[in-house]
């Protein structure tokens, strides 16, 4: 019969695997920096994808809604 340490170790492995999977899904769906804001098309400094949090939130909401729509 497993003891408390075995149960905790197994739970930790499960939680770690779920966190890694979630991070991979997030990074796969994130836009790649292209020099312009993905929401408002403003020019950006190198490495940025959005000009501010509002643009990022608007873009994410629009993408979620597109995924929910039936086409």
N, CA, C and O atoms as a printed pandas DataFrame, in Angstrom:
     atom_number atom_name residue_name chain_id  residue_number  x_coord  y_coord  z_coord
0              1         N          UNK        A               1    0.851   -1.175    0.000
1              2        CA          UNK        A               1    0.000    0.000    0.000
2              3         C          UNK        A               1    0.903    1.247    0.000
3              4         O          UNK        A               1    1.839    1.333    0.794
4              5         N          UNK        A               2    0.616    2.223   -0.902
5              6        CA          UNK        A               2    1.485    3.410   -0.976
6              7         C          UNK        A               2    1.335    4.289    0.266
7              8         O          UNK        A               2    0.254    4.422    0.840
8              9         N          UNK        A               3    2.452    4.876    0.651
9             10        CA          UNK        A               3    2.390    5.793    1.785
10            11         C          UNK        A               3    2.134    7.216    1.292
11            12         O          UNK        A               3    2.001    7.455    0.091
12            13         N          UNK        A               4    2.068    8.133    2.210
13            14        CA          UNK        A               4    1.756    9.527    1.899
14            15         C          UNK        A               4    2.779   10.133    0.942
15            16         O          UNK        A               4    2.409   10.905    0.057
16            17         N          UNK        A               5    4.034    9.804    1.101
17            18        CA          UNK        A               5    5.084   10.348    0.230
18            19         C          UNK        A               5    4.909    9.855   -1.203
19            20         O          UNK        A               5    5.096   10.619   -2.150
20            21         N          UNK        A               6    4.552    8.580   -1.367
21            22        CA          UNK        A               6    4.331    8.038   -2.711
22            23         C          UNK        A               6    3.146    8.723   -3.391
23            24         O          UNK        A               6    3.211    9.066   -4.571
24            25         N          UNK        A               7    2.085    8.915   -2.649
25            26        CA          UNK        A               7    0.892    9.579   -3.185
26            27         C          UNK        A               7    1.221   11.016   -3.582
27            28         O          UNK        A               7    0.809   11.483   -4.644
28            29         N          UNK        A               8    1.967   11.716   -2.720
29            30        CA          UNK        A               8    2.350   13.099   -3.013
30            31         C          UNK        A               8    3.250   13.178   -4.241
31            32         O          UNK        A               8    3.088   14.073   -5.070
32            33         N          UNK        A               9    4.185   12.262   -4.363
33            34        CA          UNK        A               9    5.093   12.256   -5.517
34            35         C          UNK        A               9    4.317   11.999   -6.809
35            36         O          UNK        A               9    4.574   12.640   -7.829
36            37         N          UNK        A              10    3.377   11.071   -6.765
37            38        CA          UNK        A              10    2.563   10.791   -7.956
38            39         C          UNK        A              10    1.720   12.007   -8.333
39            40         O          UNK        A              10    1.604   12.339   -9.513
40            41         N          UNK        A              11    1.144   12.659   -7.359
41            42        CA          UNK        A              11    0.328   13.853   -7.612
42            43         C          UNK        A              11    1.188   14.968   -8.202
43            44         O          UNK        A              11    0.751   15.687   -9.100
44            45         N          UNK        A              12    2.406   15.106   -7.697
45            46        CA          UNK        A              12    3.315   16.127   -8.217
46            47         C          UNK        A              12    3.645   15.866   -9.690
47            48         O          UNK        A              12    3.696   16.802  -10.488
48            49         N          UNK        A              13    3.864   14.617  -10.047
49            50        CA          UNK        A              13    4.146   14.268  -11.438
50            51         C          UNK        A              13    2.959   14.600  -12.338
51            52         O          UNK        A              13    3.137   15.121  -13.439
52            53         N          UNK        A              14    1.756   14.300  -11.873
53            54        CA          UNK        A              14    0.551   14.598  -12.651
54            55         C          UNK        A              14    0.401   16.104  -12.832
55            56         O          UNK        A              14    0.147   16.572  -13.942
56            57         N          UNK        A              15    0.556   16.867  -11.750
57            58        CA          UNK        A              15    0.429   18.328  -11.826
58            59         C          UNK        A              15    1.479   18.936  -12.756
59            60         O          UNK        A              15    1.178   19.849  -13.525
60            61         N          UNK        A              16    2.699   18.432  -12.684
61            62        CA          UNK        A              16    3.775   18.934  -13.545
62            63         C          UNK        A              16    3.467   18.648  -15.014
63            64         O          UNK        A              16    3.648   19.519  -15.865
64            65         N          UNK        A              17    3.007   17.445  -15.315
65            66        CA          UNK        A              17    2.665   17.090  -16.696
66            67         C          UNK        A              17    1.535   17.971  -17.222
67            68         O          UNK        A              17    1.577   18.404  -18.374
68            69         N          UNK        A              18    0.533   18.238  -16.398
69            70        CA          UNK        A              18   -0.578   19.108  -16.816
70            71         C          UNK        A              18   -0.103   20.541  -17.047
71            72         O          UNK        A              18   -0.543   21.193  -17.994
72            73         N          UNK        A              19    0.788   21.034  -16.193
73            74        CA          UNK        A              19    1.305   22.392  -16.353
74            75         C          UNK        A              19    2.137   22.519  -17.626
75            76         O          UNK        A              19    2.047   23.527  -18.327
76            77         N          UNK        A              20    2.940   21.510  -17.927
77            78        CA          UNK        A              20    3.746   21.532  -19.148
78            79         C          UNK        A              20    2.845   21.512  -20.372
79            80         O          UNK        A              20    3.078   22.258  -21.324
80            81         N          UNK        A              21    1.830   20.678  -20.360
81            82        CA          UNK        A              21    0.895   20.608  -21.491
82            83         C          UNK        A              21    0.182   21.946  -21.705
83            84         O          UNK        A              21    0.035   22.397  -22.840
84            85         N          UNK        A              22   -0.256   22.573  -20.621
85            86        CA          UNK        A              22   -0.939   23.869  -20.732
86            87         C          UNK        A              22    0.001   24.937  -21.281
87            88         O          UNK        A              22   -0.409   25.757  -22.103
88            89         N          UNK        A              23    1.245   24.936  -20.841
89            90        CA          UNK        A              23    2.217   25.919  -21.335
90            91         C          UNK        A              23    2.498   25.719  -22.814
91            92         O          UNK        A              23    2.635   26.694  -23.553
92            93         N          UNK        A              24    2.586   24.482  -23.254
93            94        CA          UNK        A              24    2.819   24.213  -24.674
94            95         C          UNK        A              24    1.642   24.683  -25.516
95            96         O          UNK        A              24    1.842   25.221  -26.604
96            97         N          UNK        A              25    0.441   24.492  -25.042
97            98        CA          UNK        A              25   -0.743   24.948  -25.781
98            99         C          UNK        A              25   -0.759   26.464  -25.869
99           100         O          UNK        A              25   -1.076   27.026  -26.918
100          101         N          UNK        A              26   -0.415   27.135  -24.761
101          102        CA          UNK        A              26   -0.391   28.600  -24.768
102          103         C          UNK        A              26    0.650   29.115  -25.737
103          104         O          UNK        A              26    0.367   30.034  -26.505
104          105         N          UNK        A              27    1.846   28.550  -25.726
105          106        CA          UNK        A              27    2.906   29.060  -26.591
106          107         C          UNK        A              27    2.620   28.767  -28.059
107          108         O          UNK        A              27    3.013   29.545  -28.928
108          109         N          UNK        A              28    1.950   27.670  -28.348
109          110        CA          UNK        A              28    1.631   27.333  -29.735
110          111         C          UNK        A              28    0.608   28.303  -30.310
111          112         O          UNK        A              28    0.602   28.564  -31.513
112          113         N          UNK        A              29   -0.258   28.838  -29.452
113          114        CA          UNK        A              29   -1.299   29.738  -29.946
114          115         C          UNK        A              29   -0.891   31.209  -29.860
115          116         O          UNK        A              29   -1.642   32.077  -30.304
116          117         N          UNK        A              30    0.263   31.499  -29.307
117          118        CA          UNK        A              30    0.720   32.878  -29.195
118          119         C          UNK        A              30    1.265   33.365  -30.533
119          120         O          UNK        A              30    1.946   32.621  -31.238
120          121         N          UNK        A              31    0.968   34.610  -30.880
121          122        CA          UNK        A              31    1.491   35.138  -32.147
122          123         C          UNK        A              31    2.998   35.385  -32.077
123          124         O          UNK        A              31    3.553   35.627  -31.006
124          125         N          UNK        A              32    3.628   35.320  -33.211
125          126        CA          UNK        A              32    5.069   35.550  -33.336
126          127         C          UNK        A              32    5.296   37.042  -33.591
127          128         O          UNK        A              32    4.612   37.624  -34.433
128          129         N          UNK        A              33    6.233   37.672  -32.888
129          130        CA          UNK        A              33    6.495   39.098  -33.129
130          131         C          UNK        A              33    6.824   39.361  -34.597
131          132         O          UNK        A              33    7.635   38.661  -35.203
132          133         N          UNK        A              34    6.169   40.397  -35.160
133          134        CA          UNK        A              34    6.377   40.704  -36.579
134          135         C          UNK        A              34    6.662   42.185  -36.815
135          136         O          UNK        A              34    6.751   42.623  -37.962
136          137         N          UNK        A              35    6.807   42.966  -35.727
137          138        CA          UNK        A              35    7.090   44.383  -35.879
138          139         C          UNK        A              35    5.865   45.272  -35.837
139          140         O          UNK        A              35    5.975   46.498  -35.829
140          141         N          UNK        A              36    4.671   44.636  -35.810
141          142        CA          UNK        A              36    3.430   45.403  -35.743
142          143         C          UNK        A              36    2.494   44.757  -34.734
143          144         O          UNK        A              36    2.542   43.547  -34.516
144          145         N          UNK        A              37    1.645   45.570  -34.120
145          146        CA          UNK        A              37    0.657   45.078  -33.165
146          147         C          UNK        A              37   -0.363   44.215  -33.905
147          148         O          UNK        A              37   -0.897   44.631  -34.934
148          149         N          UNK        A              38   -0.631   43.040  -33.396
149          150        CA          UNK        A              38   -1.588   42.134  -34.029
150          151         C          UNK        A              38   -3.022   42.646  -33.934
151          152         O          UNK        A              38   -3.897   42.167  -34.655
152          153         N          UNK        A              39   -3.267   43.606  -33.061
153          154        CA          UNK        A              39   -4.620   44.123  -32.909
154          155         C          UNK        A              39   -4.852   45.411  -33.691
155          156         O          UNK        A              39   -5.827   45.513  -34.436
156          157         N          UNK        A              40   -3.964   46.402  -33.530
157          158        CA          UNK        A              40   -4.223   47.719  -34.129
158          159         C          UNK        A              40   -3.252   48.072  -35.256
159          160         O          UNK        A              40   -3.387   49.125  -35.877
160          161         N          UNK        A              41   -2.282   47.210  -35.523
161          162        CA          UNK        A              41   -1.334   47.364  -36.631
162          163         C          UNK        A              41   -0.313   48.494  -36.430
163          164         O          UNK        A              41    0.318   48.930  -37.393
164          165         N          UNK        A              42   -0.148   48.962  -35.203
165          166        CA          UNK        A              42    0.877   49.978  -34.908
166          167         C          UNK        A              42    2.262   49.347  -35.011
167          168         O          UNK        A              42    2.427   48.155  -34.750
168          169         N          UNK        A              43    3.258   50.150  -35.393
169          170        CA          UNK        A              43    4.639   49.674  -35.408
170          171         C          UNK        A              43    5.109   49.468  -33.971
171          172         O          UNK        A              43    4.767   50.247  -33.082
172          173         N          UNK        A              44    5.903   48.405  -33.746
173          174        CA          UNK        A              44    6.361   48.059  -32.404
174          175         C          UNK        A              44    7.872   47.880  -32.368
175          176         O          UNK        A              44    8.519   47.684  -33.396
176          177         N          UNK        A              45    8.409   47.952  -31.169
177          178        CA          UNK        A              45    9.822   47.636  -30.962
178          179         C          UNK        A              45   10.026   46.142  -31.197
179          180         O          UNK        A              45    9.085   45.353  -31.100
180          181         N          UNK        A              46   11.236   45.772  -31.500
181          182        CA          UNK        A              46   11.557   44.377  -31.797
182          183         C          UNK        A              46   11.175   43.455  -30.634
183          184         O          UNK        A              46   11.446   43.762  -29.473
184          185         N          UNK        A              47   10.555   42.346  -30.955
185          186        CA          UNK        A              47   10.206   41.336  -29.962
186          187         C          UNK        A              47    8.829   41.478  -29.353
187          188         O          UNK        A              47    8.397   40.602  -28.604
188          189         N          UNK        A              48    8.124   42.562  -29.656
189          190        CA          UNK        A              48    6.782   42.762  -29.088
190          191         C          UNK        A              48    5.715   42.278  -30.069
191          192         O          UNK        A              48    5.919   42.297  -31.283
192          193         N          UNK        A              49    4.577   41.847  -29.528
193          194        CA          UNK        A              49    3.470   41.405  -30.374
194          195         C          UNK        A              49    2.263   42.327  -30.255
195          196         O          UNK        A              49    1.426   42.373  -31.155
196          197         N          UNK        A              50    2.169   43.062  -29.149
197          198        CA          UNK        A              50    1.058   43.994  -28.928
198          199         C          UNK        A              50    1.602   45.283  -28.337
199          200         O          UNK        A              50    2.619   45.276  -27.644
200          201         N          UNK        A              51    0.920   46.389  -28.613
201          202        CA          UNK        A              51    1.413   47.673  -28.104
202          203         C          UNK        A              51    1.051   47.888  -26.637
203          204         O          UNK        A              51    1.720   48.657  -25.946
204          205         N          UNK        A              52    0.006   47.223  -26.152
205          206        CA          UNK        A              52   -0.358   47.335  -24.734
206          207         C          UNK        A              52   -1.282   46.180  -24.344
207          208         O          UNK        A              52   -1.663   45.363  -25.183
208          209         N          UNK        A              53   -1.631   46.126  -23.077
209          210        CA          UNK        A              53   -2.460   45.033  -22.570
210          211         C          UNK        A              53   -3.871   45.065  -23.159
211          212         O          UNK        A              53   -4.473   44.012  -23.367
212          213         N          UNK        A              54   -4.404   46.254  -23.429
213          214        CA          UNK        A              54   -5.742   46.342  -24.010
214          215         C          UNK        A              54   -5.784   45.701  -25.396
215          216         O          UNK        A              54   -6.715   44.961  -25.714
216          217         N          UNK        A              55   -4.781   45.983  -26.212
217          218        CA          UNK        A              55   -4.720   45.374  -27.546
218          219         C          UNK        A              55   -4.583   43.859  -27.431
219          220         O          UNK        A              55   -5.242   43.115  -28.157
220          221         N          UNK        A              56   -3.732   43.410  -26.525
221          222        CA          UNK        A              56   -3.568   41.962  -26.325
222          223         C          UNK        A              56   -4.883   41.317  -25.911
223          224         O          UNK        A              56   -5.271   40.281  -26.451
224          225         N          UNK        A              57   -5.575   41.938  -24.944
225          226        CA          UNK        A              57   -6.837   41.382  -24.465
226          227         C          UNK        A              57   -7.905   41.373  -25.555
227          228         O          UNK        A              57   -8.657   40.405  -25.674
228          229         N          UNK        A              58   -7.981   42.444  -26.354
229          230        CA          UNK        A              58   -8.945   42.493  -27.461
230          231         C          UNK        A              58   -8.669   41.384  -28.467
231          232         O          UNK        A              58   -9.592   40.710  -28.924
232          233         N          UNK        A              59   -7.397   41.197  -28.812
233          234        CA          UNK        A              59   -7.022   40.171  -29.787
234          235         C          UNK        A              59   -7.358   38.779  -29.261
235          236         O          UNK        A              59   -7.891   37.947  -29.995
236          237         N          UNK        A              60   -7.043   38.524  -27.980
237          238        CA          UNK        A              60   -7.321   37.214  -27.391
238          239         C          UNK        A              60   -8.823   36.944  -27.346
239          240         O          UNK        A              60   -9.263   35.829  -27.629
240          241         N          UNK        A              61   -9.603   37.950  -26.994
241          242        CA          UNK        A              61  -11.056   37.789  -26.963
242          243         C          UNK        A              61  -11.595   37.482  -28.356
243          244         O          UNK        A              61  -12.436   36.598  -28.518
244          245         N          UNK        A              62  -11.117   38.199  -29.348
245          246        CA          UNK        A              62  -11.570   37.973  -30.725
246          247         C          UNK        A              62  -11.222   36.558  -31.184
247          248         O          UNK        A              62  -12.034   35.894  -31.827
248          249         N          UNK        A              63  -10.002   36.094  -30.849
249          250        CA          UNK        A              63   -9.592   34.733  -31.224
250          251         C          UNK        A              63  -10.457   33.689  -30.529
251          252         O          UNK        A              63  -10.838   32.693  -31.144
252          253         N          UNK        A              64  -10.769   33.909  -29.256
253          254        CA          UNK        A              64  -11.650   32.970  -28.542
254          255         C          UNK        A              64  -13.034   32.938  -29.169
255          256         O          UNK        A              64  -13.621   31.867  -29.326
256          257         N          UNK        A              65  -13.556   34.098  -29.526
257          258        CA          UNK        A              65  -14.889   34.167  -30.137
258          259         C          UNK        A              65  -14.893   33.506  -31.512
259          260         O          UNK        A              65  -15.873   32.859  -31.879
260          261         N          UNK        A              66  -13.816   33.658  -32.275
261          262        CA          UNK        A              66  -13.723   32.992  -33.580
262          263         C          UNK        A              66  -13.724   31.480  -33.404
263          264         O          UNK        A              66  -14.299   30.756  -34.217
264          265         N          UNK        A              67  -13.092   31.012  -32.363
265          266        CA          UNK        A              67  -13.060   29.574  -32.098
266          267         C          UNK        A              67  -14.412   29.033  -31.688
267          268         O          UNK        A              67  -14.694   27.851  -31.885
268          269         N          UNK        A              68  -15.254   29.884  -31.119
269          270        CA          UNK        A              68  -16.579   29.462  -30.679
270          271         C          UNK        A              68  -17.612   29.560  -31.791
271          272         O          UNK        A              68  -18.653   28.907  -31.724
272          273         N          UNK        A              69  -17.343   30.362  -32.806
273          274        CA          UNK        A              69  -18.348   30.564  -33.841
274          275         C          UNK        A              69  -18.480   29.347  -34.732
275          276         O          UNK        A              69  -17.516   28.612  -34.948
276          277         N          UNK        A              70  -19.650   29.145  -35.233
277          278        CA          UNK        A              70  -19.919   28.026  -36.137
278          279         C          UNK        A              70  -19.884   28.572  -37.553
279          280         O          UNK        A              70  -20.642   29.478  -37.900
280          281         N          UNK        A              71  -18.998   28.012  -38.371
281          282        CA          UNK        A              71  -18.882   28.494  -39.750
282          283         C          UNK        A              71  -19.206   27.405  -40.722
283          284         O          UNK        A              71  -19.163   27.624  -41.933
